[in-house]
Amino acid sequence: MSSIVAVAGGTGKLGRAIIDSLVSSGMFEVLVFAREASESKSKEFGAKVLAIDYSSVDSIVSVLEQNKIDTLISTLGSTSGVDPEMALIKAADKATATKRYIPSTWGIKYTPEVAEIFPIAVGKIAVLQALEMTSLEYTCVTNGFFLDYWVVPHVKSYLGGVTLAIDMANKTAAIPGSGNVPVVFTYSFDIGNLVASLLTLPEGKWDKESYIIGDKVTMNEFLAIAEEARGGKFDTKYDSMEMLKEGRITELPGQKEVYPFFPKEMMQGFLAAFGVMFEQGVFDFKPERSLNQRFPEVRMRGVRELVMEAWKGK
């Protein structure tokens, strides 16, 4: 069982949800790796925030050793490339205290085929190859698409809004492909709770891949739930695979407000890649066993429950 756990990139988004779950469990001493230490955030999180220099493997080793960190969880984003994650892996392998590692490969299983659609996968694959060369026990947590994006701001989440396929606020939709292929959706706090359970397993008992299936529905089924919650039909279009493979999607109103931070052309290509992966079944997980099955006591919140909570009557 893990006892002293550090979460890298834990000051926002998924990392923050995982920290909340770990702290709430009361089973671990939880530390947070950030670019800068912060007393105020330490008090807010209930977990000490430590400054980390990702350009120095030796300095990371010192932090791991001084704090006797046995398990390191990475939720680092992809925008800064893979160098920070590679430094974490090298340091964790070098530190005698650290035995376990969860890489920042949340979402799907990254393969060369996925990399042809979604270039970010190239870096994720490199991270997994680096882990294979270490003595660390590791597992890749694969949780599908974050359900949070369709229920913020009405349900608690640290994830920012991303309008993909179904625009809940504006009752519009642009369904990728046929909309008939199952997709796994999972709420961030449910991921956090299952990660906490995962850490209770004895050393040597992790699978290389740990699947979380919060819910699995087709986009057409999701749309029907959305329309029921909002009390009327959405203005709906279907984007063809040809269109998606060209990096184009039907623009939804909710996407426009993000353009100052995420330019339209870039966003279109990014979301079109997810549309292709949805239709090709990349998010239709069929594992031999999931963490849900391994820890049935952890209650998962599905699409219907959260969408109704967020939007019914609004």
C-alpha positions as CSV (number, residue, x, y, z in Angstrom):
1,M,0.0,0.0,0.0
2,S,1.1,3.5,-0.7
3,S,1.5,5.9,2.2
4,I,3.2,9.1,1.2
5,V,1.9,10.3,-2.1
6,A,2.9,13.2,-4.3
7,V,0.7,14.6,-7.1
8,A,2.6,16.5,-9.8
9,G,0.6,19.2,-11.6
10,G,-1.9,19.0,-8.8
11,T,-2.9,22.6,-8.4
12,G,-5.6,22.5,-11.1
13,K,-8.0,20.3,-13.1
14,L,-7.8,16.6,-12.7
15,G,-4.8,16.8,-10.3
16,R,-6.9,18.9,-7.9
17,A,-9.8,16.4,-8.0
18,I,-7.4,13.6,-7.2
19,I,-5.8,15.5,-4.3
20,D,-9.3,16.1,-2.9
21,S,-10.1,12.4,-3.0
22,L,-6.7,11.4,-1.5
23,V,-7.0,13.9,1.3
24,S,-10.7,13.0,2.0
25,S,-9.8,9.3,2.3
26,G,-7.6,10.0,5.2
27,M,-5.3,7.1,4.3
28,F,-2.3,8.9,2.9
29,E,0.1,11.8,3.5
30,V,-0.5,13.9,0.4
31,L,2.0,16.3,-1.1
32,V,1.6,18.5,-4.2
33,F,4.3,19.3,-6.7
34,A,4.1,22.8,-8.3
35,R,6.4,25.3,-9.9
36,E,6.2,27.4,-6.7
37,A,5.6,26.5,-3.0
38,S,2.5,28.1,-1.5
39,E,1.4,28.3,2.1
40,S,-2.1,29.5,1.1
41,K,-2.7,26.7,-1.3
42,S,-1.3,24.2,1.2
43,K,-4.0,25.3,3.6
44,E,-6.7,25.3,0.9
45,F,-5.8,21.8,-0.4
46,G,-5.0,20.2,3.0
47,A,-1.8,19.0,1.4
48,K,1.6,20.7,1.4
49,V,2.6,22.3,-1.9
50,L,6.3,21.9,-2.7
51,A,8.3,23.8,-5.3
52,I,9.7,21.6,-8.0
53,D,12.4,22.4,-10.6
54,Y,11.5,20.1,-13.6
55,S,14.8,21.0,-15.3
56,S,16.8,19.3,-12.6
57,V,16.5,15.6,-12.0
58,D,18.8,15.7,-9.0
59,S,16.7,18.4,-7.3
60,I,13.5,16.3,-7.8
61,V,15.4,13.3,-6.3
62,S,16.2,15.4,-3.3
63,V,12.5,16.3,-2.8
64,L,11.4,12.7,-3.2
65,E,14.0,11.4,-0.7
66,Q,13.6,14.2,1.9
67,N,9.9,13.6,2.0
68,K,10.1,9.8,1.8
69,I,7.6,9.8,-1.1
70,D,6.8,6.3,-2.1
71,T,4.3,7.0,-4.9
72,L,4.3,9.7,-7.5
73,I,1.2,10.6,-9.6
74,S,1.6,12.8,-12.6
75,T,-1.2,15.0,-13.9
76,L,1.1,17.3,-15.9
77,G,-0.4,18.8,-19.0
78,S,0.8,18.3,-22.5
79,T,1.3,21.9,-23.4
80,S,4.9,22.1,-22.1
81,G,5.9,18.8,-23.8
82,V,7.2,15.6,-22.2
83,D,10.4,16.9,-20.7
84,P,8.9,17.6,-17.2
85,E,7.4,14.1,-17.1
86,M,10.6,12.5,-18.3
87,A,12.5,14.3,-15.5
88,L,9.9,13.0,-12.9
89,I,10.4,9.4,-14.2
90,K,14.2,9.6,-14.1
91,A,14.0,11.1,-10.6
92,A,11.5,8.5,-9.3
93,D,13.6,5.7,-10.6
94,K,16.7,7.2,-9.0
95,A,15.1,7.9,-5.6
96,T,15.4,4.9,-3.2
97,A,12.2,6.0,-1.4
98,T,10.0,6.0,-4.6
99,K,8.6,2.7,-5.8
100,R,5.4,3.5,-7.7
101,Y,4.4,5.8,-10.5
102,I,1.2,6.8,-12.3
103,P,2.0,8.7,-15.5
104,S,0.0,11.5,-17.1
105,T,-1.6,9.3,-19.7
106,W,-5.2,9.8,-18.5
107,G,-7.9,9.3,-21.1
108,I,-7.2,6.6,-23.6
109,K,-4.7,3.9,-24.5
110,Y,-2.0,5.6,-26.6
111,T,-0.9,3.6,-29.6
112,P,0.9,4.4,-32.9
113,E,-2.5,4.2,-34.6
114,V,-3.9,6.9,-32.2
115,A,-0.8,9.0,-32.8
116,E,-1.7,9.2,-36.5
117,I,-4.9,10.9,-35.5
118,F,-3.8,12.7,-32.3
119,P,-0.1,13.8,-32.4
120,I,0.0,14.4,-28.6
121,A,0.1,10.6,-28.4
122,V,3.7,10.5,-29.6
123,G,4.8,12.1,-26.4
124,K,2.6,9.8,-24.3
125,I,4.1,6.7,-26.0
126,A,7.6,8.0,-25.3
127,V,6.7,8.4,-21.6
128,L,5.5,4.8,-21.5
129,Q,8.7,3.6,-23.1
130,A,10.7,5.5,-20.6
131,L,8.8,3.9,-17.7
132,E,9.4,0.4,-19.2
133,M,13.1,1.0,-18.7
134,T,12.8,1.7,-15.0
135,S,12.4,-0.5,-11.9
136,L,9.2,1.4,-10.9
137,E,5.9,-0.3,-10.5
138,Y,3.5,1.7,-12.7
139,T,0.0,1.7,-14.0
140,C,-1.6,3.8,-16.7
141,V,-5.1,5.0,-15.6
142,T,-7.4,5.1,-18.6
143,N,-10.7,6.8,-17.9
144,G,-12.2,7.9,-21.3
145,F,-13.5,11.5,-21.8
146,F,-14.1,13.7,-18.8
147,L,-17.8,14.0,-18.2
148,D,-17.2,17.2,-16.3
149,Y,-17.2,19.2,-19.5
150,W,-20.9,18.8,-20.0
151,V,-22.0,19.5,-16.4
152,V,-20.0,22.6,-15.4
153,P,-20.7,25.1,-14.0
154,H,-23.7,23.5,-12.3
155,V,-21.8,20.5,-10.8
156,K,-18.5,20.8,-8.9
157,S,-15.4,20.4,-11.1
158,Y,-12.0,21.9,-11.4
159,L,-11.9,21.3,-15.2
160,G,-12.7,24.2,-17.5
161,G,-15.5,24.1,-20.0
162,V,-14.8,22.4,-23.4
163,T,-17.7,22.3,-25.7
164,L,-17.5,19.1,-27.8
165,A,-20.3,17.7,-29.9
166,I,-23.1,18.7,-27.5
167,D,-23.5,22.3,-26.4
168,M,-25.7,22.0,-23.3
169,A,-26.1,25.7,-22.6
170,N,-27.1,26.6,-26.1
171,K,-29.2,23.5,-27.0
172,T,-27.2,22.7,-30.1
173,A,-25.1,19.7,-31.2
174,A,-22.7,18.6,-33.9
175,I,-22.4,14.8,-33.5
176,P,-19.2,13.3,-34.9
177,G,-19.8,10.5,-37.5
178,S,-22.9,8.3,-36.9
179,G,-23.1,8.9,-33.2
180,N,-23.7,5.2,-32.7
181,V,-20.4,4.1,-31.3
182,P,-20.1,3.8,-27.5
183,V,-17.9,6.3,-25.7
184,V,-16.6,6.1,-22.1
185,F,-17.3,9.1,-20.0
186,T,-16.0,9.5,-16.4
187,Y,-16.5,12.3,-13.8
188,S,-13.2,13.6,-12.4
189,F,-14.0,13.0,-8.7
190,D,-14.9,9.4,-9.4
191,I,-11.5,9.0,-11.0
192,G,-9.9,10.5,-7.9
193,N,-11.8,8.1,-5.6
194,L,-10.8,5.0,-7.6
195,V,-7.2,6.2,-7.7
196,A,-7.3,6.4,-3.9
197,S,-8.5,2.8,-3.9
198,L,-5.8,1.8,-6.3
199,L,-3.2,3.1,-3.9
200,T,-4.4,0.7,-1.2
201,L,-3.3,-2.3,-3.2
202,P,-0.1,-4.0,-2.0
203,E,3.1,-3.5,-4.0
204,G,3.3,-5.7,-7.0
205,K,-0.5,-5.8,-7.4
206,W,-1.0,-3.1,-10.0
207,D,-1.8,-4.0,-13.6
208,K,0.1,-2.1,-16.3
209,E,-3.3,-0.7,-17.4
210,S,-6.0,0.4,-15.0
211,Y,-9.3,1.1,-16.8
212,I,-12.1,3.3,-15.3
213,I,-15.5,3.2,-16.9
214,G,-17.7,5.8,-15.3
215,D,-20.4,5.3,-18.0
216,K,-20.5,4.2,-21.6
217,V,-23.1,5.6,-24.0
218,T,-23.2,6.6,-27.7
219,M,-23.3,10.3,-28.6
220,N,-26.8,9.8,-29.8
221,E,-27.8,8.4,-26.4
222,F,-26.0,11.3,-24.7
223,L,-27.9,13.8,-26.9
224,A,-31.2,12.2,-26.0
225,I,-30.4,12.6,-22.3
226,A,-29.3,16.2,-22.9
227,E,-32.6,17.0,-24.7
228,E,-34.6,15.4,-21.9
229,A,-32.7,17.5,-19.3
230,R,-33.2,20.7,-21.2
231,G,-36.8,20.0,-22.1
232,G,-36.6,20.2,-25.9
233,K,-34.9,19.2,-29.1
234,F,-31.4,20.5,-29.9
235,D,-30.5,22.0,-33.2
236,T,-28.4,19.1,-34.3
237,K,-26.1,18.4,-37.2
238,Y,-23.8,15.4,-38.0
239,D,-20.2,15.9,-39.0
240,S,-19.0,13.3,-41.6
241,M,-15.8,11.4,-41.1
242,E,-14.4,13.1,-44.2
243,M,-15.0,16.5,-42.6
244,L,-13.5,15.4,-39.3
245,K,-10.4,13.9,-41.0
246,E,-9.9,17.3,-42.7
247,G,-9.7,18.9,-39.2
248,R,-13.1,20.6,-39.4
249,I,-16.2,20.5,-37.2
250,T,-19.5,22.3,-37.2
251,E,-19.0,25.4,-34.9
252,L,-21.0,25.4,-31.7
253,P,-21.9,28.7,-29.9
254,G,-20.1,27.6,-26.7
255,Q,-16.8,27.3,-28.5
256,K,-16.6,30.9,-29.6
257,E,-15.9,32.3,-26.1
258,V,-12.7,30.2,-25.9
259,Y,-11.2,31.5,-29.1
260,P,-9.2,34.2,-27.4
261,F,-7.3,31.5,-25.5
262,F,-7.7,28.6,-28.0
263,P,-7.8,29.9,-31.6
264,K,-10.6,28.6,-33.8
265,E,-8.5,26.7,-36.3
266,M,-6.5,25.0,-33.6
267,M,-9.6,24.1,-31.7
268,Q,-11.4,22.8,-34.7
269,G,-8.5,20.4,-35.5
270,F,-8.2,19.3,-31.8
271,L,-11.9,18.6,-31.4
272,A,-12.1,16.9,-34.9
273,A,-9.4,14.5,-33.8
274,F,-11.6,13.5,-30.8
275,G,-14.6,13.1,-33.2
276,V,-12.6,10.7,-35.3
277,M,-11.5,8.7,-32.3
278,F,-15.1,8.6,-31.0
279,E,-16.3,7.1,-34.2
280,Q,-13.4,4.7,-34.6
281,G,-14.1,3.2,-31.2
282,V,-10.9,4.4,-29.5
283,F,-13.0,5.4,-26.4
284,D,-15.1,2.1,-26.4
285,F,-13.0,0.3,-23.8
286,K,-13.5,-3.4,-23.4
287,P,-11.0,-4.4,-20.7
288,E,-10.9,-7.8,-19.0
289,R,-11.5,-6.0,-15.7
290,S,-11.8,-2.4,-14.7
291,L,-11.1,-0.6,-11.5
292,N,-14.9,-0.3,-11.1
293,Q,-15.1,-4.1,-10.9
294,R,-12.0,-4.3,-8.6
295,F,-13.5,-1.7,-6.2
296,P,-17.3,-2.0,-6.5
297,E,-17.8,-0.1,-3.3
298,V,-16.8,3.1,-5.1
299,R,-20.0,4.6,-6.6
300,M,-19.7,5.9,-10.1
301,R,-21.9,8.8,-11.4
302,G,-23.1,8.3,-14.9
303,V,-24.2,10.6,-17.8
304,R,-27.9,10.6,-16.9
305,E,-27.4,11.3,-13.2
306,L,-24.9,14.2,-13.7
307,V,-26.5,15.8,-16.7
308,M,-29.9,15.8,-15.0
309,E,-28.4,17.3,-11.9
310,A,-26.7,20.0,-13.9
311,W,-29.3,20.9,-16.4
312,K,-32.8,19.7,-15.5
313,G,-35.2,22.7,-15.3
314,K,-32.6,25.1,-16.6
